[in-house]
Amino acid sequence: MTNGGNERLDKVEDDLETVKQILMIVARRSEDAEKRMEATDRRINQLSVKVDQLAVSVDETTANVNNLTATVSQQAADADADRSMMVSILERMDELQMSNARIWQYLMSKDRNGNGSQIEGGDNPA
């Protein structure tokens, strides 16, 4: 071969070596990218499981809050009913006290024989 042919062959061999190095770099980068993608996929799967667990926890918390709200509402209704009953009882007690006071006054205005004069020494506590 001639000098020009050798140079050309050397140039092709150099180009092939450069292509080989580029292909090796691309292969390494491809492997690294694949490893990163696998790690990312694992992380996404882990996060997906955590999100599912969080969704279940949120559902449970929502159910608990709803139950608590219902309980508080029932207790408020019960307290209102108790208050109404207490008001009724207090009103009835006031009526009974007034009735007792009238009866006491009536009794104090009578003597032992039932006449209209007041009993001697009787004090009206009302």
C-alpha positions in Angstrom: 0.0 0.0 0.0 1.0 3.5 -0.5 1.5 6.1 2.0 -1.9 7.7 1.2 -3.5 4.3 1.6 -1.9 3.8 5.0 -2.9 7.2 6.1 -6.4 6.5 5.0 -6.4 3.2 6.9 -5.0 4.8 10.0 -7.7 7.5 9.8 -10.4 4.9 9.5 -8.9 2.9 12.4 -8.8 6.2 14.5 -12.4 6.9 13.5 -13.4 3.4 14.5 -11.6 3.8 17.8 -13.4 7.1 18.4 -16.8 5.5 17.5 -15.9 2.6 19.8 -15.2 5.0 22.7 -18.4 7.0 22.0 -20.4 3.8 22.0 -18.9 2.7 25.3 -19.7 6.1 26.8 -23.2 5.9 25.5 -23.6 2.3 26.8 -22.3 3.4 30.3 -24.7 6.4 30.3 -27.5 4.2 29.2 -26.8 1.7 32.0 -26.6 4.6 34.5 -29.9 6.0 33.2 -31.5 2.6 33.4 -30.3 2.2 37.0 -31.7 5.6 37.9 -35.0 4.8 36.2 -35.2 1.6 38.2 -34.4 3.4 41.4 -37.0 6.1 40.4 -39.6 3.3 39.7 -38.9 1.8 43.1 -39.3 5.1 44.8 -42.5 5.9 42.9 -43.9 2.5 44.0 -42.9 3.2 47.6 -44.5 6.6 47.4 -47.6 5.1 45.8 -47.9 2.7 48.7 -47.5 5.5 51.2 -50.1 7.6 49.3 -52.5 4.7 49.5 -51.9 4.3 53.2 -52.4 8.0 53.7 -55.7 7.8 51.7 -56.9 5.0 54.0 -55.8 7.1 57.1 -57.6 10.2 55.7 -60.8 8.1 55.2 -60.5 6.7 58.7 -59.9 10.2 60.2 -62.9 11.5 58.2 -65.1 8.7 59.5 -63.9 9.5 63.1 -64.6 13.2 62.6 -68.0 12.4 61.3 -68.7 10.2 64.2 -67.4 12.8 66.6 -69.6 15.4 65.0 -72.6 13.2 65.3 -71.8 12.5 68.9 -71.3 16.3 69.7 -74.6 17.1 67.9 -76.5 14.5 69.8 -75.0 15.7 73.1 -75.9 19.3 72.2 -79.5 18.1 71.5 -79.5 16.2 74.7 -78.3 19.2 76.6 -81.0 21.4 75.0 -83.6 18.9 76.1 -82.2 18.7 79.6 -82.2 22.5 79.8 -85.8 22.6 78.6 -86.7 20.0 81.2 -84.9 21.9 84.0 -86.7 25.1 83.0 -90.0 23.3 83.2 -89.1 21.8 86.6 -88.0 25.2 87.9 -91.2 26.8 86.7 -93.2 24.0 88.4 -91.2 24.5 91.6 -92.0 28.2 91.5 -95.7 27.4 91.1 -95.6 25.0 94.0 -93.7 27.5 96.2 -96.4 30.2 95.4 -99.1 27.6 96.1 -97.5 26.6 99.4 -97.1 30.3 100.4 -100.8 30.9 99.7 -101.8 27.8 101.7 -99.5 28.8 104.5 -101.0 32.3 104.5 -104.5 30.9 104.5 -103.7 28.5 107.4 -102.0 31.3 109.3 -105.1 33.4 109.0 -107.3 30.8 110.8 -107.5 30.0 114.4 -107.7 26.5 115.8 -111.4 26.4 115.3 -111.1 27.4 111.6 -112.4 31.0 112.3 -111.0 33.9 110.5 -108.8 35.4 113.2 -105.1 34.8 113.3 -103.6 32.2 115.6 -102.0 33.7 118.6 -98.2 34.0 118.3 -98.2 32.7 114.7 -95.6 34.2 112.4 -95.9 34.3 108.6 -92.6 32.9 107.3 -93.5 33.8 103.7 
